[in-house]
Amino acid sequence: MFGYVVRRLIGVVIMLLALSLMTFWMFTKAPADPARLMCGKSCTPALVEADRKQLGLDQPFWSQYARFLVAMPCGGLYPNEGPILACPVLDNAQTTQTQVYCSPVSLGYTFRKGECVTTLIVEAFPVTAALAIGGVILWLITGIGIGIFAALRRGRWQDRISMGGALIGYSFPSFFIALLLLYFVVLTWHLLPYPKYVPFSENPAQFFQTFLLPWIAIAILYAAFYARLTRNQMLETLGEDYIRTARAKGLRERTVIYKHALRAGLTPIVTVVGLDFAALLGGAIIIESVFTLPGIGKLALESTLQLDLPIIMATVLLAAFFVILANLVVDILYAAIDPRVRLV
């Protein structure tokens, strides 16, 4: 087991390095010129060139990438002329009046907002994490419950209604569901106040009021998919020989369903949950924008509209990191459940 985990960790490190290299290269080739954006409206070609030199954009690609990698664990100075050849002493970081020091883990500096990118990510992440965790809990309870209910009533009217409702819910785009909830629940029926984010530590009641509709919007979309997936897995598992053997031994139907059938059918669901949860942590752009939640998704959307390349690159790397991490966790869970996986 230990060797399997070590191999997977080495693979994760290699994937992250390759991903960071590809992402960094793509954004260095982007049509938007960071030096031109930093210059503002009243600038000349000479000022653009001076900004390009100050930002280090006149250096070779590998020099810029090395500086980016060193800044992640060590922190970095922005703007900083010349490549960083070694990890600077963090306690003695010397800055000038025109420089800003971003502490580890540094993902760059945005001159448009005048902030370290990591600071903006840290401020936005709790909102996205709360949205993702609440949504996952709600859609798992709802989706798996409906899937089991439909599987146990296969071919009956309950099965048709459940799967028909799931198909309708899965067909609607997330922004349409969010707008419907906002229009009817808040603006028409006045059942809830307009969502306004407040940290849980300041006002728990308002915190849950703010996230209730976003959680429901996410759960409707994902629960529909999980209901169909759970139903199919349950039907496949209930047809296995060991299920018939368990029933022949006289086990209670509840024990057969939940201990044998559901447990065996949850394996592919675990994989999908990990990836969906990682995608939400990377930024639920549409939901956060509709409900004006100051999370990573809203930050990424605003940065895209403003062509703020450091933040865009950081959110892309963050989303990819969560997907890779989710794959690692799923692989370890598989290895713990099925020892044969460790031989792969």
C-alpha atoms as a printed R data frame, in Angstrom:
    type eleno elety resid chain resno       x       y       z
1   ATOM     1    CA   MET     A     1   0.000   0.000   0.000
2   ATOM     2    CA   PHE     A     2   2.809   2.413   0.910
3   ATOM     3    CA   GLY     A     3   4.607   1.817  -2.400
4   ATOM     4    CA   TYR     A     4   1.377   2.344  -4.318
5   ATOM     5    CA   VAL     A     5   0.766   5.696  -2.600
6   ATOM     6    CA   VAL     A     6   4.372   6.812  -3.247
7   ATOM     7    CA   ARG     A     7   4.043   5.976  -6.955
8   ATOM     8    CA   ARG     A     8   0.833   7.943  -7.167
9   ATOM     9    CA   LEU     A     9   2.367  10.937  -5.360
10  ATOM    10    CA   ILE     A    10   5.321  10.972  -7.765
11  ATOM    11    CA   GLY     A    11   2.892  10.885 -10.661
12  ATOM    12    CA   VAL     A    12   0.927  13.796  -9.166
13  ATOM    13    CA   VAL     A    13   4.085  15.925  -8.854
14  ATOM    14    CA   ILE     A    14   5.048  15.206 -12.471
15  ATOM    15    CA   MET     A    15   1.533  16.044 -13.683
16  ATOM    16    CA   LEU     A    16   1.462  19.312 -11.737
17  ATOM    17    CA   LEU     A    17   4.826  20.373 -13.147
18  ATOM    18    CA   ALA     A    18   3.746  19.527 -16.694
19  ATOM    19    CA   LEU     A    19   0.449  21.331 -16.181
20  ATOM    20    CA   SER     A    20   2.094  24.451 -14.764
21  ATOM    21    CA   LEU     A    21   4.542  24.512 -17.679
22  ATOM    22    CA   MET     A    22   1.778  24.197 -20.278
23  ATOM    23    CA   THR     A    23  -0.431  26.772 -18.547
24  ATOM    24    CA   PHE     A    24   2.419  29.251 -18.164
25  ATOM    25    CA   TRP     A    25   3.384  28.827 -21.816
26  ATOM    26    CA   MET     A    26  -0.207  29.355 -22.987
27  ATOM    27    CA   PHE     A    27  -0.577  32.597 -21.052
28  ATOM    28    CA   THR     A    28   2.776  33.942 -22.236
29  ATOM    29    CA   LYS     A    29   1.437  33.451 -25.779
30  ATOM    30    CA   ALA     A    30  -1.894  35.126 -25.014
31  ATOM    31    CA   PRO     A    31  -2.818  38.074 -27.269
32  ATOM    32    CA   ALA     A    32  -3.212  40.410 -24.262
33  ATOM    33    CA   ASP     A    33   0.074  42.144 -23.418
34  ATOM    34    CA   PRO     A    34   0.524  42.501 -19.620
35  ATOM    35    CA   ALA     A    35   2.944  45.382 -20.148
36  ATOM    36    CA   ARG     A    36   0.368  47.241 -22.225
37  ATOM    37    CA   LEU     A    37  -2.369  46.571 -19.675
38  ATOM    38    CA   MET     A    38  -0.154  47.821 -16.857
39  ATOM    39    CA   CYS     A    39   0.646  51.004 -18.751
40  ATOM    40    CA   GLY     A    40  -2.943  52.251 -18.805
41  ATOM    41    CA   LYS     A    41  -4.583  54.591 -21.309
42  ATOM    42    CA   SER     A    42  -1.953  57.297 -21.770
43  ATOM    43    CA   CYS     A    43   1.135  55.345 -22.696
44  ATOM    44    CA   THR     A    44   3.701  55.305 -25.444
45  ATOM    45    CA   PRO     A    45   5.674  52.453 -27.006
46  ATOM    46    CA   ALA     A    46   8.634  53.511 -24.866
47  ATOM    47    CA   LEU     A    47   6.576  53.175 -21.665
48  ATOM    48    CA   VAL     A    48   5.244  49.790 -22.771
49  ATOM    49    CA   GLU     A    49   8.779  48.596 -23.380
50  ATOM    50    CA   ALA     A    50   9.877  49.918 -19.983
51  ATOM    51    CA   ASP     A    51   7.003  48.093 -18.300
52  ATOM    52    CA   ARG     A    52   7.872  44.922 -20.180
53  ATOM    53    CA   LYS     A    53  11.423  45.108 -18.889
54  ATOM    54    CA   GLN     A    54  10.270  45.904 -15.366
55  ATOM    55    CA   LEU     A    55   7.929  42.891 -15.350
56  ATOM    56    CA   GLY     A    56  10.674  40.637 -16.691
57  ATOM    57    CA   LEU     A    57   8.720  39.876 -19.859
58  ATOM    58    CA   ASP     A    58  11.754  40.660 -22.004
59  ATOM    59    CA   GLN     A    59  13.554  37.627 -20.592
60  ATOM    60    CA   PRO     A    60  13.552  34.166 -22.199
61  ATOM    61    CA   PHE     A    61  10.590  31.917 -21.503
62  ATOM    62    CA   TRP     A    62  12.544  29.469 -19.345
63  ATOM    63    CA   SER     A    63  13.845  32.299 -17.181
64  ATOM    64    CA   GLN     A    64  10.294  33.567 -16.590
65  ATOM    65    CA   TYR     A    65   9.050  30.062 -15.811
66  ATOM    66    CA   ALA     A    66  11.914  29.408 -13.381
67  ATOM    67    CA   ARG     A    67  11.077  32.629 -11.555
68  ATOM    68    CA   PHE     A    68   7.434  31.563 -11.359
69  ATOM    69    CA   LEU     A    69   8.351  28.158  -9.917
70  ATOM    70    CA   VAL     A    70  10.774  29.607  -7.357
71  ATOM    71    CA   ALA     A    71   8.213  32.184  -6.228
72  ATOM    72    CA   MET     A    72   5.634  29.521  -5.398
73  ATOM    73    CA   PRO     A    73   7.431  27.975  -2.381
74  ATOM    74    CA   CYS     A    74   9.676  30.946  -1.575
75  ATOM    75    CA   GLY     A    75   7.624  34.052  -2.256
76  ATOM    76    CA   GLY     A    76   8.519  36.685  -4.808
77  ATOM    77    CA   LEU     A    77   9.105  40.354  -5.477
78  ATOM    78    CA   TYR     A    78   6.876  42.110  -8.014
79  ATOM    79    CA   PRO     A    79   7.983  43.647 -10.256
80  ATOM    80    CA   ASN     A    80  11.444  42.100 -10.208
81  ATOM    81    CA   GLU     A    81  14.063  42.609 -12.898
82  ATOM    82    CA   GLY     A    82  16.226  39.670 -13.780
83  ATOM    83    CA   PRO     A    83  15.710  35.971 -13.146
84  ATOM    84    CA   ILE     A    84  15.632  34.533  -9.622
85  ATOM    85    CA   LEU     A    85  18.464  32.031  -9.402
86  ATOM    86    CA   ALA     A    86  17.934  30.929  -5.806
87  ATOM    87    CA   CYS     A    87  15.283  30.941  -3.127
88  ATOM    88    CA   PRO     A    88  15.435  34.347  -1.392
89  ATOM    89    CA   VAL     A    89  15.708  34.633   2.376
90  ATOM    90    CA   LEU     A    90  12.132  35.205   3.377
91  ATOM    91    CA   ASP     A    91  12.829  37.111   6.577
92  ATOM    92    CA   ASN     A    92  15.195  39.500   4.811
93  ATOM    93    CA   ALA     A    93  13.262  40.137   1.617
94  ATOM    94    CA   GLN     A    94  14.450  43.548   0.455
95  ATOM    95    CA   THR     A    95  11.846  45.619  -1.340
96  ATOM    96    CA   THR     A    96  12.018  49.049  -2.871
97  ATOM    97    CA   GLN     A    97   9.251  51.635  -2.881
98  ATOM    98    CA   THR     A    98   8.022  50.318  -6.233
99  ATOM    99    CA   GLN     A    99   8.149  46.632  -5.275
100 ATOM   100    CA   VAL     A   100   5.707  44.371  -3.460
101 ATOM   101    CA   TYR     A   101   6.668  41.145  -1.678
102 ATOM   102    CA   CYS     A   102   4.211  38.254  -1.910
103 ATOM   103    CA   SER     A   103   4.777  35.574   0.708
104 ATOM   104    CA   PRO     A   104   4.687  31.824  -0.050
105 ATOM   105    CA   VAL     A   105   2.804  30.251  -1.733
106 ATOM   106    CA   SER     A   106   3.000  32.966  -4.386
107 ATOM   107    CA   LEU     A   107   0.949  32.666  -7.575
108 ATOM   108    CA   GLY     A   108   1.946  36.069  -8.897
109 ATOM   109    CA   TYR     A   109   0.862  39.669  -8.504
110 ATOM   110    CA   THR     A   110  -1.996  41.495 -10.225
111 ATOM   111    CA   PHE     A   111  -1.216  45.095 -11.036
112 ATOM   112    CA   ARG     A   112  -4.841  45.765 -11.943
113 ATOM   113    CA   LYS     A   113  -6.046  45.063  -8.401
114 ATOM   114    CA   GLY     A   114  -2.778  45.860  -6.666
115 ATOM   115    CA   GLU     A   115  -2.850  42.583  -4.712
116 ATOM   116    CA   CYS     A   116  -0.944  39.334  -4.454
117 ATOM   117    CA   VAL     A   117  -2.917  36.703  -6.343
118 ATOM   118    CA   THR     A   118  -2.633  34.223  -3.467
119 ATOM   119    CA   THR     A   119  -4.287  36.747  -1.134
120 ATOM   120    CA   LEU     A   120  -7.276  37.062  -3.466
121 ATOM   121    CA   ILE     A   121  -7.523  33.275  -3.822
122 ATOM   122    CA   VAL     A   122  -7.399  32.749  -0.045
123 ATOM   123    CA   GLU     A   123 -10.147  35.332   0.493
124 ATOM   124    CA   ALA     A   124 -12.406  33.775  -2.157
125 ATOM   125    CA   PHE     A   125 -11.784  30.094  -1.411
126 ATOM   126    CA   PRO     A   126 -13.957  29.763   1.759
127 ATOM   127    CA   VAL     A   127 -17.001  30.923  -0.237
128 ATOM   128    CA   THR     A   128 -16.423  28.373  -2.994
129 ATOM   129    CA   ALA     A   129 -15.630  25.646  -0.446
130 ATOM   130    CA   ALA     A   130 -18.891  26.311   1.430
131 ATOM   131    CA   LEU     A   131 -20.812  26.230  -1.858
132 ATOM   132    CA   ALA     A   132 -19.157  22.977  -2.961
133 ATOM   133    CA   ILE     A   133 -19.465  21.128   0.364
134 ATOM   134    CA   GLY     A   134 -23.125  22.037   0.880
135 ATOM   135    CA   GLY     A   135 -23.976  21.206  -2.726
136 ATOM   136    CA   VAL     A   136 -22.234  17.814  -2.578
137 ATOM   137    CA   ILE     A   137 -24.009  16.799   0.628
138 ATOM   138    CA   LEU     A   138 -27.403  17.834  -0.746
139 ATOM   139    CA   TRP     A   139 -27.065  16.238  -4.168
140 ATOM   140    CA   LEU     A   140 -25.636  12.967  -2.772
141 ATOM   141    CA   ILE     A   141 -28.479  12.533  -0.294
142 ATOM   142    CA   THR     A   142 -31.092  13.427  -2.900
143 ATOM   143    CA   GLY     A   143 -29.583  11.720  -5.930
144 ATOM   144    CA   ILE     A   144 -28.601   8.434  -4.297
145 ATOM   145    CA   GLY     A   145 -31.908   8.278  -2.433
146 ATOM   146    CA   ILE     A   146 -33.955   8.754  -5.600
147 ATOM   147    CA   GLY     A   147 -31.754   6.270  -7.469
148 ATOM   148    CA   ILE     A   148 -32.268   3.547  -4.856
149 ATOM   149    CA   PHE     A   149 -36.005   4.268  -4.730
150 ATOM   150    CA   ALA     A   150 -36.320   3.993  -8.520
151 ATOM   151    CA   ALA     A   151 -34.217   0.821  -8.719
152 ATOM   152    CA   LEU     A   152 -36.336  -0.979  -6.120
153 ATOM   153    CA   ARG     A   153 -39.473  -0.069  -8.104
154 ATOM   154    CA   ARG     A   154 -38.170  -0.829 -11.549
155 ATOM   155    CA   GLY     A   155 -40.803  -0.567 -14.261
156 ATOM   156    CA   ARG     A   156 -43.456   0.877 -11.969
157 ATOM   157    CA   TRP     A   157 -44.934   4.361 -12.119
158 ATOM   158    CA   GLN     A   158 -42.670   5.507  -9.258
159 ATOM   159    CA   ASP     A   159 -39.633   4.560 -11.353
160 ATOM   160    CA   ARG     A   160 -40.940   6.386 -14.426
161 ATOM   161    CA   ILE     A   161 -41.778   9.552 -12.515
162 ATOM   162    CA   SER     A   162 -38.432   9.574 -10.689
163 ATOM   163    CA   MET     A   163 -36.356   9.067 -13.825
164 ATOM   164    CA   GLY     A   164 -38.522  11.473 -15.833
165 ATOM   165    CA   GLY     A   165 -38.012  14.165 -13.214
166 ATOM   166    CA   ALA     A   166 -34.296  13.408 -13.148
167 ATOM   167    CA   LEU     A   167 -34.105  13.737 -16.932
168 ATOM   168    CA   ILE     A   168 -35.860  17.116 -16.800
169 ATOM   169    CA   GLY     A   169 -33.577  18.348 -14.010
170 ATOM   170    CA   TYR     A   170 -30.483  17.195 -15.874
171 ATOM   171    CA   SER     A   171 -31.635  18.902 -19.075
172 ATOM   172    CA   PHE     A   172 -31.821  22.402 -17.580
173 ATOM   173    CA   PRO     A   173 -28.599  24.454 -17.565
174 ATOM   174    CA   SER     A   174 -27.382  25.586 -14.174
175 ATOM   175    CA   PHE     A   175 -27.867  29.304 -14.864
176 ATOM   176    CA   PHE     A   176 -31.532  28.687 -15.808
177 ATOM   177    CA   ILE     A   177 -32.184  26.781 -12.577
178 ATOM   178    CA   ALA     A   178 -30.451  29.489 -10.551
179 ATOM   179    CA   LEU     A   179 -32.419  32.284 -12.219
180 ATOM   180    CA   LEU     A   180 -35.703  30.434 -11.720
181 ATOM   181    CA   LEU     A   181 -35.028  29.999  -8.013
182 ATOM   182    CA   LEU     A   182 -33.966  33.608  -7.671
183 ATOM   183    CA   TYR     A   183 -36.998  34.918  -9.532
184 ATOM   184    CA   PHE     A   184 -39.687  32.889  -7.801
185 ATOM   185    CA   VAL     A   185 -38.325  32.288  -4.286
186 ATOM   186    CA   VAL     A   186 -36.802  35.748  -3.750
187 ATOM   187    CA   LEU     A   187 -38.415  38.235  -6.118
188 ATOM   188    CA   THR     A   188 -41.943  36.834  -6.532
189 ATOM   189    CA   TRP     A   189 -42.824  34.864  -3.394
190 ATOM   190    CA   HIS     A   190 -40.439  36.735  -1.041
191 ATOM   191    CA   LEU     A   191 -39.679  33.566   0.894
192 ATOM   192    CA   LEU     A   192 -36.035  34.509   1.328
193 ATOM   193    CA   PRO     A   193 -34.158  37.830   1.233
194 ATOM   194    CA   TYR     A   194 -31.858  38.556  -1.668
195 ATOM   195    CA   PRO     A   195 -28.615  36.578  -1.149
196 ATOM   196    CA   LYS     A   196 -25.880  38.640   0.476
197 ATOM   197    CA   TYR     A   197 -22.763  36.822   1.599
198 ATOM   198    CA   VAL     A   198 -21.855  37.066   5.271
199 ATOM   199    CA   PRO     A   199 -19.192  34.843   6.875
200 ATOM   200    CA   PHE     A   200 -20.477  32.057   9.092
201 ATOM   201    CA   SER     A   201 -18.636  33.485  12.107
202 ATOM   202    CA   GLU     A   202 -20.521  36.786  11.842
203 ATOM   203    CA   ASN     A   203 -24.090  35.604  11.233
204 ATOM   204    CA   PRO     A   204 -24.726  31.827  10.858
205 ATOM   205    CA   ALA     A   205 -28.423  32.307  10.044
206 ATOM   206    CA   GLN     A   206 -27.758  34.723   7.181
207 ATOM   207    CA   PHE     A   207 -24.900  32.509   6.002
208 ATOM   208    CA   PHE     A   208 -27.274  29.559   5.522
209 ATOM   209    CA   GLN     A   209 -29.939  31.812   3.989
210 ATOM   210    CA   THR     A   210 -27.416  33.032   1.430
211 ATOM   211    CA   PHE     A   211 -26.260  29.550   0.449
212 ATOM   212    CA   LEU     A   212 -29.611  27.759   0.512
213 ATOM   213    CA   LEU     A   213 -30.654  28.641  -3.041
214 ATOM   214    CA   PRO     A   214 -27.169  28.107  -4.554
215 ATOM   215    CA   TRP     A   215 -27.026  24.688  -2.876
216 ATOM   216    CA   ILE     A   216 -30.433  23.789  -4.278
217 ATOM   217    CA   ALA     A   217 -29.477  25.016  -7.766
218 ATOM   218    CA   ILE     A   218 -26.364  22.841  -7.760
219 ATOM   219    CA   ALA     A   219 -28.169  19.873  -6.211
220 ATOM   220    CA   ILE     A   220 -30.957  19.864  -8.819
221 ATOM   221    CA   LEU     A   221 -28.473  19.601 -11.664
222 ATOM   222    CA   TYR     A   222 -26.127  17.030 -10.122
223 ATOM   223    CA   ALA     A   223 -28.740  15.003  -8.209
224 ATOM   224    CA   ALA     A   224 -30.516  14.245 -11.473
225 ATOM   225    CA   PHE     A   225 -27.348  12.692 -12.891
226 ATOM   226    CA   TYR     A   226 -26.544  10.797  -9.684
227 ATOM   227    CA   ALA     A   227 -30.085   9.434  -9.473
228 ATOM   228    CA   ARG     A   228 -29.787   7.861 -12.924
229 ATOM   229    CA   LEU     A   229 -26.263   6.614 -12.226
230 ATOM   230    CA   THR     A   230 -27.267   5.079  -8.874
231 ATOM   231    CA   ARG     A   231 -30.324   3.407 -10.399
232 ATOM   232    CA   ASN     A   232 -28.269   1.807 -13.162
233 ATOM   233    CA   GLN     A   233 -25.591   0.624 -10.740
234 ATOM   234    CA   MET     A   234 -28.175  -0.797  -8.334
235 ATOM   235    CA   LEU     A   235 -29.997  -2.665 -11.095
236 ATOM   236    CA   GLU     A   236 -26.734  -4.137 -12.339
237 ATOM   237    CA   THR     A   237 -25.663  -5.175  -8.854
238 ATOM   238    CA   LEU     A   238 -29.054  -6.613  -7.871
239 ATOM   239    CA   GLY     A   239 -28.764  -9.046 -10.769
240 ATOM   240    CA   GLU     A   240 -25.502 -10.563  -9.518
241 ATOM   241    CA   ASP     A   241 -25.303 -14.117  -8.214
242 ATOM   242    CA   TYR     A   242 -24.071 -13.140  -4.754
243 ATOM   243    CA   ILE     A   243 -27.212 -11.018  -4.222
244 ATOM   244    CA   ARG     A   244 -29.403 -14.032  -4.964
245 ATOM   245    CA   THR     A   245 -27.228 -16.094  -2.623
246 ATOM   246    CA   ALA     A   246 -27.625 -13.508   0.147
247 ATOM   247    CA   ARG     A   247 -31.380 -13.585  -0.252
248 ATOM   248    CA   ALA     A   248 -31.377 -17.392  -0.304
249 ATOM   249    CA   LYS     A   249 -29.557 -17.396   3.033
250 ATOM   250    CA   GLY     A   250 -32.482 -15.555   4.542
251 ATOM   251    CA   LEU     A   251 -30.876 -12.145   5.049
252 ATOM   252    CA   ARG     A   252 -33.245  -9.255   5.516
253 ATOM   253    CA   GLU     A   253 -34.005  -7.252   2.367
254 ATOM   254    CA   ARG     A   254 -32.635  -4.070   3.947
255 ATOM   255    CA   THR     A   255 -29.338  -5.824   4.675
256 ATOM   256    CA   VAL     A   256 -29.150  -7.140   1.112
257 ATOM   257    CA   ILE     A   257 -29.855  -3.712  -0.363
258 ATOM   258    CA   TYR     A   258 -27.664  -1.471   1.764
259 ATOM   259    CA   LYS     A   259 -24.841  -3.774   2.855
260 ATOM   260    CA   HIS     A   260 -24.306  -5.785  -0.320
261 ATOM   261    CA   ALA     A   261 -25.906  -4.147  -3.346
262 ATOM   262    CA   LEU     A   262 -25.381  -0.463  -2.561
263 ATOM   263    CA   ARG     A   263 -21.860  -0.913  -1.253
264 ATOM   264    CA   ALA     A   264 -20.753  -2.687  -4.433
265 ATOM   265    CA   GLY     A   265 -22.551  -0.188  -6.646
266 ATOM   266    CA   LEU     A   266 -20.992   2.898  -5.050
267 ATOM   267    CA   THR     A   267 -17.523   2.364  -6.565
268 ATOM   268    CA   PRO     A   268 -18.065   4.322  -9.823
269 ATOM   269    CA   ILE     A   269 -20.108   6.912  -7.910
270 ATOM   270    CA   VAL     A   270 -17.083   7.645  -5.706
271 ATOM   271    CA   THR     A   271 -15.046   8.458  -8.806
272 ATOM   272    CA   VAL     A   272 -17.634  10.851 -10.198
273 ATOM   273    CA   VAL     A   273 -18.138  12.547  -6.814
274 ATOM   274    CA   GLY     A   274 -14.423  13.234  -6.494
275 ATOM   275    CA   LEU     A   275 -14.171  14.829  -9.914
276 ATOM   276    CA   ASP     A   276 -17.371  16.874  -9.555
277 ATOM   277    CA   PHE     A   277 -16.348  18.110  -6.123
278 ATOM   278    CA   ALA     A   278 -12.920  19.086  -7.448
279 ATOM   279    CA   ALA     A   279 -14.516  20.967 -10.341
280 ATOM   280    CA   LEU     A   280 -16.708  22.929  -7.937
281 ATOM   281    CA   LEU     A   281 -13.718  23.791  -5.756
282 ATOM   282    CA   GLY     A   282 -12.006  25.106  -8.857
283 ATOM   283    CA   GLY     A   283 -14.820  27.628  -9.214
284 ATOM   284    CA   ALA     A   284 -18.567  27.385  -9.790
285 ATOM   285    CA   ILE     A   285 -18.542  30.371 -12.121
286 ATOM   286    CA   ILE     A   286 -22.212  30.510 -13.147
287 ATOM   287    CA   ILE     A   287 -23.762  29.895  -9.726
288 ATOM   288    CA   GLU     A   288 -21.469  32.365  -7.980
289 ATOM   289    CA   SER     A   289 -22.145  35.005 -10.602
290 ATOM   290    CA   VAL     A   290 -25.941  34.653 -10.455
291 ATOM   291    CA   PHE     A   291 -26.057  34.801  -6.661
292 ATOM   292    CA   THR     A   292 -23.192  37.362  -6.398
293 ATOM   293    CA   LEU     A   293 -21.079  35.111  -4.192
294 ATOM   294    CA   PRO     A   294 -17.483  36.418  -3.901
295 ATOM   295    CA   GLY     A   295 -15.886  33.055  -4.627
296 ATOM   296    CA   ILE     A   296 -13.190  31.793  -6.948
297 ATOM   297    CA   GLY     A   297 -15.606  31.412  -9.857
298 ATOM   298    CA   LYS     A   298 -16.712  35.040  -9.684
299 ATOM   299    CA   LEU     A   299 -13.084  36.112  -9.310
300 ATOM   300    CA   ALA     A   300 -12.131  34.123 -12.406
301 ATOM   301    CA   LEU     A   301 -14.993  35.620 -14.440
302 ATOM   302    CA   GLU     A   302 -14.118  39.191 -13.483
303 ATOM   303    CA   SER     A   303 -10.442  38.555 -14.266
304 ATOM   304    CA   THR     A   304 -11.332  37.127 -17.673
305 ATOM   305    CA   LEU     A   305 -13.398  40.184 -18.559
306 ATOM   306    CA   GLN     A   306 -10.551  42.451 -17.407
307 ATOM   307    CA   LEU     A   307  -7.835  40.310 -19.055
308 ATOM   308    CA   ASP     A   308  -6.084  40.004 -15.691
309 ATOM   309    CA   LEU     A   309  -3.731  37.207 -16.741
310 ATOM   310    CA   PRO     A   310  -2.078  36.425 -13.352
311 ATOM   311    CA   ILE     A   311  -5.438  35.697 -11.715
312 ATOM   312    CA   ILE     A   312  -6.703  33.733 -14.720
313 ATOM   313    CA   MET     A   313  -3.594  31.557 -14.709
314 ATOM   314    CA   ALA     A   314  -3.820  31.034 -10.940
315 ATOM   315    CA   THR     A   315  -7.478  29.936 -11.082
316 ATOM   316    CA   VAL     A   316  -6.724  27.553 -13.956
317 ATOM   317    CA   LEU     A   317  -3.865  25.988 -11.989
318 ATOM   318    CA   LEU     A   318  -6.011  25.796  -8.861
319 ATOM   319    CA   ALA     A   319  -8.871  24.060 -10.654
320 ATOM   320    CA   ALA     A   320  -6.485  21.570 -12.250
321 ATOM   321    CA   PHE     A   321  -4.790  20.959  -8.887
322 ATOM   322    CA   PHE     A   322  -8.095  19.993  -7.283
323 ATOM   323    CA   VAL     A   323  -8.943  17.630 -10.147
324 ATOM   324    CA   ILE     A   324  -5.554  15.907  -9.863
325 ATOM   325    CA   LEU     A   325  -5.856  15.756  -6.070
326 ATOM   326    CA   ALA     A   326  -9.340  14.243  -6.360
327 ATOM   327    CA   ASN     A   327  -7.974  11.555  -8.695
328 ATOM   328    CA   LEU     A   328  -5.252  10.778  -6.166
329 ATOM   329    CA   VAL     A   329  -7.764  10.445  -3.318
330 ATOM   330    CA   VAL     A   330 -10.009   8.218  -5.439
331 ATOM   331    CA   ASP     A   331  -7.045   5.991  -6.391
332 ATOM   332    CA   ILE     A   332  -6.098   5.587  -2.729
333 ATOM   333    CA   LEU     A   333  -9.699   4.763  -1.793
334 ATOM   334    CA   TYR     A   334  -9.824   2.181  -4.582
335 ATOM   335    CA   ALA     A   335  -6.600   0.622  -3.313
336 ATOM   336    CA   ALA     A   336  -8.023   0.452   0.202
337 ATOM   337    CA   ILE     A   337 -11.249  -1.175  -1.037
338 ATOM   338    CA   ASP     A   338  -9.778  -3.503  -3.661
339 ATOM   339    CA   PRO     A   339  -6.180  -4.762  -3.093
340 ATOM   340    CA   ARG     A   340  -5.909  -5.772  -6.759
341 ATOM   341    CA   VAL     A   341  -5.696  -2.097  -7.724
342 ATOM   342    CA   ARG     A   342  -2.336  -1.767  -5.930
343 ATOM   343    CA   LEU     A   343  -0.715  -3.977  -8.565
344 ATOM   344    CA   VAL     A   344  -1.493  -1.464 -11.332
